């Protein structure tokens, strides 16, 4: 899936064997690989360079696309005096549902299709959809559906749904293509470069999305914003035409798949492997909190006098930067502290900074500090728990377990996206953020307690 804070699922080399003592503080492998000579050498590979460059344009378009949709909603559909949270929740849900419906299935079909064809066509189709938005808004101007909803808004939701659907096919094709164009010894460096690019696109898209859209609208009045985003998708598709994966018909898996059996096998494995199950619980709850903040960021931008609601991406960029800092901290502390202890510290830190955000939600400076702190400690939760699952899952179970993990996280992301805005409307911003703080601390203690009980037994 591609979501705002989706965890990357790179093609990692064979992981080390699981620790005998899940709470041991023995040295552990570095989580953040060093980008040295191998990273430079993979960029000299013309096929990888094409794949990576296409990813840069596609990732930036993905992030700015959401800023574009929120800007359209705030200027054309939100009524004066009305909070924007409910509108944003609808947009986020339409962006997330395809990941739940098609996340695993898309990966299965991508295995049977030519990767270059999927990569090029998914970008071209997304570009065409975005470029069709001005025409949609012009045709549906002042039009209302029988139940009173603006026709243009529902058309915008449909376009958002379709863009996200094509993204579900792009992402696994992109990950599979890496293994086709990069030698196995250099996969870790290639994936490390990809992960860095994703984080950079997240920060760039959210921090600069609004000013870039404003500049584009100034250059091409009324259509400039869509030209920027849709054009980025089209550029990505054109660049990927240069890609040569070396695939043949014999390389494509034409055998039948057994989706439900794979899901059952993954569930049975997690039932037996309690440390992985507790790590998955931590991931689900952490990403649920992040998803809720994605919606609430728009409302936070609305109540902070220094910025406008459509500049919410700046707040999300600060959270993304915090998560990048958290990743660096995890790399440094990995050999001094167990993964479960790091995650517990992360949960406690998230809870503290969320409480600070609730208190100072209308203070720009203190709010930024609280958001950055939340991002930093979220990194301390997510990265160690993701590593636990990677290390403990045998090779023959990875596809099943990671597929199940992605679906579980996607479902966990969709619920707060749909509920957070409504809850904020009924209970207020502060109470909702305090509730997220309570969930963070409760989850951290629960997952740490499960791991502790396993060691003692």
C-alpha positions as CSV (number, residue, x, y, z in Angstrom):
1,X,0.0,0.0,0.0
2,X,1.0,3.6,-0.3
3,X,-0.2,5.8,2.5
4,X,1.2,8.9,3.9
5,X,3.4,7.1,6.4
6,X,3.4,3.7,5.0
7,X,6.5,1.6,6.2
8,X,8.7,0.6,3.3
9,X,8.8,-3.1,2.6
10,X,12.1,-3.6,0.8
11,X,13.5,-6.8,-0.6
12,X,15.9,-7.4,2.3
13,X,18.6,-10.1,2.3
14,X,18.3,-13.1,4.5
15,X,17.7,-11.8,8.1
16,X,19.7,-13.1,11.0
17,X,18.3,-15.8,13.3
18,X,15.9,-14.7,16.0
19,X,17.2,-13.9,19.4
20,X,16.8,-16.5,22.1
21,X,16.0,-13.9,24.6
22,X,13.7,-11.2,23.2
23,X,14.6,-8.8,26.0
24,X,18.4,-9.4,25.8
25,X,20.5,-6.3,25.2
26,X,23.1,-8.1,23.1
27,X,24.5,-6.3,20.1
28,X,22.0,-6.3,17.2
29,X,22.6,-5.6,13.5
30,X,22.4,-1.9,12.4
31,X,19.0,-0.9,11.2
32,X,20.1,2.0,9.1
33,X,22.6,0.8,6.5
34,X,25.5,3.0,5.5
35,X,25.1,4.5,2.0
36,X,28.6,4.3,0.7
37,X,30.3,3.0,-2.4
38,X,27.5,0.5,-3.2
39,X,24.9,3.2,-3.4
40,X,27.0,5.1,-5.9
41,X,27.6,2.0,-8.0
42,X,23.9,1.1,-8.2
43,X,23.2,4.6,-9.5
44,X,25.7,3.9,-12.3
45,X,23.4,1.1,-13.3
46,X,21.3,2.7,-16.1
47,X,18.3,0.5,-15.4
48,X,18.3,1.2,-11.6
49,X,18.9,4.9,-12.3
50,X,15.7,4.9,-14.5
51,X,13.8,3.0,-11.8
52,X,15.0,5.3,-9.0
53,X,14.4,8.5,-11.0
54,X,10.9,7.4,-11.9
55,X,10.3,6.7,-8.2
56,X,11.4,10.3,-7.3
57,X,8.8,11.9,-9.5
58,X,6.1,9.3,-8.6
59,X,6.7,9.7,-4.8
60,X,6.6,13.5,-4.9
61,X,3.4,13.4,-7.0
62,X,1.8,11.0,-4.5
63,X,2.5,13.3,-1.6
64,X,1.5,16.6,-3.3
65,X,-1.6,14.9,-4.7
66,X,-3.2,14.8,-1.2
67,X,-2.2,18.4,-0.6
68,X,-3.9,19.3,-3.9
69,X,-7.1,17.5,-3.0
70,X,-7.3,19.1,0.4
71,X,-6.7,22.6,-1.2
72,X,-9.5,22.0,-3.7
73,X,-11.9,20.9,-0.8
74,X,-11.0,24.0,1.3
75,X,-11.5,26.4,-1.5
76,X,-14.5,24.9,-3.3
77,X,-16.5,22.7,-0.9
78,X,-15.9,23.7,2.7
79,X,-18.6,26.2,4.0
80,X,-17.7,29.3,6.0
81,X,-17.4,28.5,9.7
82,X,-17.4,24.8,9.1
83,X,-14.5,22.6,10.3
84,X,-12.6,20.8,7.5
85,X,-12.0,17.6,9.4
86,X,-15.1,15.8,8.1
87,X,-14.2,16.6,4.5
88,X,-10.6,15.4,5.0
89,X,-11.8,12.2,6.6
90,X,-13.8,11.3,3.5
91,X,-10.8,12.1,1.3
92,X,-8.4,10.0,3.4
93,X,-10.8,7.0,3.5
94,X,-11.2,7.1,-0.3
95,X,-7.4,7.1,-0.5
96,X,-7.0,4.2,1.9
97,X,-9.8,1.8,1.0
98,X,-8.0,0.5,-2.2
99,X,-5.1,-0.6,0.0
100,X,-7.4,-2.8,2.0
101,X,-9.3,-4.1,-1.0
102,X,-6.4,-4.6,-3.4
103,X,-3.2,-4.5,-1.4
104,X,-2.5,-8.3,-1.3
105,X,-4.3,-9.2,-4.5
106,X,-2.4,-6.6,-6.5
107,X,0.9,-8.1,-5.5
108,X,-0.3,-11.6,-6.6
109,X,-1.3,-10.3,-10.0
110,X,1.9,-8.2,-10.4
111,X,3.9,-11.4,-10.2
112,X,2.1,-12.6,-13.3
113,X,2.5,-9.3,-15.3
114,X,5.5,-7.6,-16.9
115,X,6.8,-5.2,-14.3
116,X,7.8,-2.5,-16.7
117,X,4.3,-2.5,-18.2
118,X,2.8,-2.1,-14.8
119,X,5.2,0.7,-13.7
120,X,4.7,2.7,-16.9
121,X,0.9,2.3,-17.2
122,X,0.1,2.9,-13.5
123,X,1.9,6.3,-13.7
124,X,0.4,7.3,-17.0
125,X,-3.1,6.4,-15.8
126,X,-2.6,8.4,-12.5
127,X,-1.4,11.4,-14.5
128,X,-4.4,11.4,-16.8
129,X,-6.8,11.1,-13.8
130,X,-5.2,14.1,-12.1
131,X,-5.2,16.2,-15.2
132,X,-8.9,15.4,-15.6
133,X,-9.8,17.2,-12.3
134,X,-10.3,20.7,-13.8
135,X,-12.7,19.3,-16.4
136,X,-14.6,17.4,-13.6
137,X,-14.9,20.6,-11.5
138,X,-16.1,22.6,-14.5
139,X,-18.7,20.1,-15.6
140,X,-20.1,19.6,-12.1
141,X,-20.0,23.3,-11.0
142,X,-23.0,24.1,-8.7
143,X,-24.3,20.5,-9.3
144,X,-25.7,18.7,-6.3
145,X,-26.6,15.0,-5.9
146,X,-30.1,13.9,-4.7
147,X,-29.0,13.7,-1.1
148,X,-27.5,17.2,-1.1
149,X,-23.8,16.4,-1.5
150,X,-21.8,18.4,-4.1
151,X,-21.3,16.3,-7.3
152,X,-17.8,17.6,-7.8
153,X,-16.7,16.5,-4.4
154,X,-17.9,12.9,-5.0
155,X,-16.2,13.0,-8.4
156,X,-13.0,14.1,-6.6
157,X,-13.4,11.1,-4.2
158,X,-13.7,8.8,-7.2
159,X,-10.6,10.1,-8.7
160,X,-8.7,9.8,-5.4
161,X,-10.0,6.2,-5.1
162,X,-8.7,5.3,-8.6
163,X,-5.3,7.1,-8.1
164,X,-4.8,5.0,-4.9
165,X,-5.9,1.8,-6.7
166,X,-3.3,2.2,-9.4
167,X,-0.7,2.9,-6.7
168,X,-1.4,-0.5,-5.2
169,X,-0.2,-2.1,-8.4
170,X,2.8,0.3,-8.8
171,X,4.3,-0.3,-5.4
172,X,4.8,-4.2,-5.6
173,X,5.9,-3.9,-9.2
174,X,8.5,-1.3,-8.2
175,X,9.8,-3.5,-5.3
176,X,10.0,-6.6,-7.6
177,X,11.8,-4.6,-10.3
178,X,14.6,-3.8,-7.9
179,X,15.6,-7.5,-7.7
180,X,15.6,-7.7,-11.5
181,X,18.0,-4.9,-12.2
182,X,20.3,-5.0,-9.1
183,X,22.7,-7.7,-8.1
184,X,21.9,-9.5,-4.9
185,X,25.0,-8.2,-2.9
186,X,23.9,-4.6,-3.6
187,X,20.2,-5.0,-2.8
188,X,20.6,-3.6,0.7
189,X,22.2,-0.4,-0.6
190,X,19.6,-0.1,-3.3
191,X,16.8,-0.5,-0.8
192,X,18.4,1.9,1.6
193,X,18.5,4.5,-1.2
194,X,14.9,3.9,-1.9
195,X,13.9,4.3,1.7
196,X,15.8,7.5,2.0
197,X,14.0,8.8,-1.2
198,X,10.6,7.9,0.3
199,X,11.3,9.9,3.4
200,X,12.8,12.8,1.4
201,X,9.7,12.8,-0.9
202,X,7.5,12.8,2.2
203,X,9.2,15.9,3.7
204,X,9.5,17.7,0.3
205,X,5.9,16.9,-0.7
206,X,4.3,18.0,2.6
207,X,6.6,20.9,3.4
208,X,6.7,22.4,-0.2
209,X,3.5,21.1,-1.6
210,X,1.4,24.1,-0.9
211,X,3.9,26.8,-2.1
212,X,4.6,24.6,-5.2
213,X,0.9,24.4,-6.0
214,X,0.5,28.1,-5.5
215,X,3.4,28.8,-7.9
216,X,2.0,26.4,-10.5
217,X,-1.5,28.0,-10.2
218,X,0.1,31.4,-10.8
219,X,1.9,30.2,-13.9
220,X,-1.1,28.2,-15.4
221,X,-4.2,29.8,-13.9
222,X,-6.9,27.4,-12.8
223,X,-5.1,24.3,-14.1
224,X,-1.5,24.8,-12.8
225,X,-1.9,22.7,-9.7
226,X,-3.2,19.7,-11.6
227,X,-0.5,20.1,-14.3
228,X,2.2,20.0,-11.6
229,X,0.9,16.7,-10.0
230,X,-0.4,15.0,-13.1
231,X,2.7,16.1,-15.1
232,X,5.0,14.5,-12.4
233,X,3.2,11.2,-12.8
234,X,3.5,11.4,-16.6
235,X,7.2,12.2,-16.4
236,X,7.7,9.2,-14.1
237,X,5.9,7.0,-16.7
238,X,8.0,8.4,-19.6
239,X,11.3,7.8,-17.7
240,X,10.3,4.2,-16.8
241,X,9.9,3.5,-20.5
242,X,13.7,3.4,-20.6
243,X,13.7,0.6,-18.0
244,X,14.9,-2.9,-19.1
245,X,14.0,-5.6,-16.6
246,X,15.1,-8.5,-18.7
247,X,11.9,-10.4,-18.0
248,X,10.6,-13.2,-20.3
249,X,7.3,-14.9,-20.4
250,X,8.9,-17.9,-18.6
251,X,9.8,-15.6,-15.7
252,X,6.2,-14.7,-14.9
253,X,4.4,-16.9,-12.4
254,X,1.3,-18.2,-14.2
255,X,0.3,-20.8,-11.5
256,X,-2.9,-20.3,-9.5
257,X,-2.8,-18.6,-6.2
258,X,-4.5,-19.5,-2.9
259,X,-5.1,-16.2,-1.2
260,X,-7.3,-17.5,1.7
261,X,-4.9,-20.4,2.5
262,X,-2.0,-18.0,2.6
263,X,-3.9,-15.8,5.0
264,X,-4.7,-18.8,7.3
265,X,-1.1,-19.9,7.3
266,X,0.1,-16.4,8.3
267,X,-2.5,-16.2,11.1
268,X,-1.4,-19.6,12.4
269,X,2.2,-18.6,12.4
270,X,1.6,-15.4,14.3
271,X,-0.5,-17.3,16.8
272,X,2.4,-19.5,17.6
273,X,5.1,-16.7,17.4
274,X,3.9,-14.4,20.2
275,X,6.8,-12.0,19.9
276,X,6.0,-11.3,16.3
277,X,2.3,-11.0,17.2
278,X,3.0,-8.4,19.9
279,X,5.3,-6.5,17.5
280,X,2.4,-6.5,14.9
281,X,0.1,-5.1,17.6
282,X,2.5,-2.3,18.3
283,X,2.8,-1.5,14.6
284,X,-0.9,-1.5,14.1
285,X,-1.6,0.9,17.1
286,X,1.4,3.2,16.2
287,X,0.2,3.6,12.6
288,X,-3.3,4.1,13.8
289,X,-2.1,7.0,15.9
290,X,-0.1,8.4,12.9
291,X,-3.2,8.1,10.6
292,X,-5.4,9.9,13.1
293,X,-2.8,12.7,13.3
294,X,-2.8,12.9,9.5
295,X,-6.5,13.9,9.6
296,X,-6.1,16.1,12.7
297,X,-3.1,18.0,11.2
298,X,-5.6,19.8,9.0
299,X,-7.6,20.9,12.0
300,X,-4.4,21.8,13.9
301,X,-3.3,24.0,10.9
302,X,-6.8,25.6,11.1
303,X,-6.5,26.6,14.8
304,X,-2.9,27.8,14.6
305,X,-3.1,31.5,13.6
306,X,0.4,31.4,11.9
307,X,-0.7,29.0,9.1
308,X,-3.7,28.1,6.9
309,X,-5.6,24.8,6.8
310,X,-4.2,23.9,3.4
311,X,-0.7,24.3,4.8
312,X,-1.2,21.2,7.0
313,X,1.4,19.4,5.0
314,X,4.1,21.5,6.8
315,X,3.0,19.9,10.1
316,X,3.2,16.4,8.6
317,X,6.6,17.2,7.2
318,X,7.8,18.0,10.7
319,X,6.4,14.6,11.9
320,X,8.2,12.9,9.0
321,X,11.5,14.6,9.9
322,X,11.0,13.5,13.4
323,X,10.6,9.9,12.3
324,X,13.8,10.2,10.3
325,X,15.6,11.4,13.4
326,X,14.1,8.5,15.3
327,X,15.5,6.1,12.8
328,X,19.0,7.5,13.4
329,X,18.6,7.1,17.1
330,X,17.5,3.5,16.7
331,X,20.6,2.8,14.6
332,X,22.8,4.2,17.4
333,X,21.0,2.5,20.3
334,X,20.4,-0.9,18.6
335,X,23.4,-2.5,20.3
336,X,22.6,-1.1,23.8
337,X,19.0,-1.8,24.3
338,X,16.5,-4.6,23.4
339,X,14.0,-4.0,20.6
340,X,11.1,-4.3,23.0
341,X,12.7,-1.8,25.4
342,X,13.2,0.7,22.6
343,X,9.6,0.3,21.6
344,X,8.4,0.8,25.2
345,X,10.5,4.0,25.4
346,X,9.0,5.1,22.1
347,X,5.5,4.5,23.3
348,X,6.1,6.5,26.5
349,X,7.7,9.3,24.5
350,X,4.8,9.4,22.0
351,X,2.3,9.6,24.9
352,X,4.2,12.5,26.5
353,X,4.5,14.6,23.3
354,X,0.9,13.9,22.3
355,X,-0.2,15.2,25.7
356,X,1.9,18.3,25.1
357,X,0.3,18.7,21.6
358,X,-3.1,18.5,23.2
359,X,-2.3,21.2,25.7
360,X,-0.6,23.5,23.1
361,X,-2.6,22.7,20.0
362,X,-3.1,26.4,19.2
363,X,0.5,27.4,19.8
364,X,2.6,27.1,16.6
365,X,6.1,26.9,18.1
366,X,5.2,24.5,21.0
367,X,3.0,22.5,18.6
368,X,5.8,21.9,16.2
369,X,8.0,20.7,19.0
370,X,5.3,18.3,20.2
371,X,4.7,17.0,16.6
372,X,8.5,16.5,16.0
373,X,8.8,14.7,19.3
374,X,5.9,12.4,18.5
375,X,7.5,11.6,15.2
376,X,10.9,10.8,16.8
377,X,9.4,8.4,19.3
378,X,7.1,6.9,16.7
379,X,10.3,5.9,14.9
380,X,11.5,4.2,18.1
381,X,8.3,2.1,18.1
382,X,8.0,1.2,14.4
383,X,11.5,0.3,13.3
384,X,12.4,-2.1,16.1
385,X,9.0,-3.9,15.9
386,X,9.3,-4.2,12.1
387,X,12.8,-5.6,12.5
388,X,11.5,-8.2,15.0
389,X,9.0,-9.5,12.4
390,X,11.7,-9.5,9.7
391,X,14.2,-11.4,11.8
392,X,11.8,-14.0,13.2
393,X,9.9,-14.9,10.0
394,X,11.4,-17.7,8.0
395,X,11.9,-17.3,4.3
396,X,9.0,-19.6,3.3
397,X,6.6,-17.6,5.4
398,X,7.7,-14.0,4.6
399,X,5.2,-13.4,1.8
400,X,2.3,-14.7,3.9
401,X,3.2,-12.9,7.0
402,X,4.2,-9.6,5.4
403,X,1.1,-9.7,3.2
404,X,-1.0,-10.2,6.4
405,X,0.9,-7.4,8.1
406,X,0.3,-5.0,5.3
407,X,-3.4,-5.8,5.3
408,X,-3.6,-5.5,9.1
409,X,-1.8,-2.1,9.0
410,X,-4.0,-0.9,6.1
411,X,-7.2,-1.7,8.0
412,X,-5.8,-0.1,11.1
413,X,-5.0,3.0,9.1
414,X,-8.5,3.3,7.6
415,X,-10.4,3.2,10.9
416,X,-8.8,6.3,12.4
417,X,-8.9,8.1,9.1
418,X,-12.7,7.7,9.1
419,X,-13.3,8.2,12.8
420,X,-10.7,10.9,13.8
421,X,-12.4,13.8,12.0
422,X,-15.9,12.8,13.3
423,X,-14.6,12.4,16.8
424,X,-12.9,15.8,16.7
425,X,-16.2,17.4,15.6
426,X,-18.1,15.9,18.5
427,X,-15.5,15.9,21.4
428,X,-13.0,18.6,20.4
429,X,-9.4,18.5,19.3
430,X,-7.8,18.3,22.7
431,X,-9.8,15.3,24.0
432,X,-9.1,13.3,20.8
433,X,-5.3,13.9,21.1
434,X,-5.4,13.0,24.8
435,X,-7.1,9.8,23.8
436,X,-4.3,9.0,21.3
437,X,-1.8,9.7,24.1
438,X,-3.6,7.1,26.3
439,X,-3.6,4.5,23.4
440,X,0.1,5.0,22.9
441,X,1.1,4.3,26.5
442,X,-1.3,1.4,26.9
443,X,-0.1,-0.3,23.7
444,X,3.6,0.1,24.7
445,X,3.1,-1.4,28.1
446,X,0.9,-4.3,26.7
447,X,3.4,-5.4,24.1
448,X,6.4,-5.1,26.5
449,X,4.5,-7.1,29.1
450,X,3.7,-9.9,26.5
451,X,7.4,-10.1,25.6
452,X,8.4,-10.2,29.3
453,X,5.9,-13.0,30.1
454,X,7.3,-15.1,27.3
455,X,10.9,-14.7,28.6
456,X,9.8,-15.6,32.2
457,X,7.9,-18.7,31.0
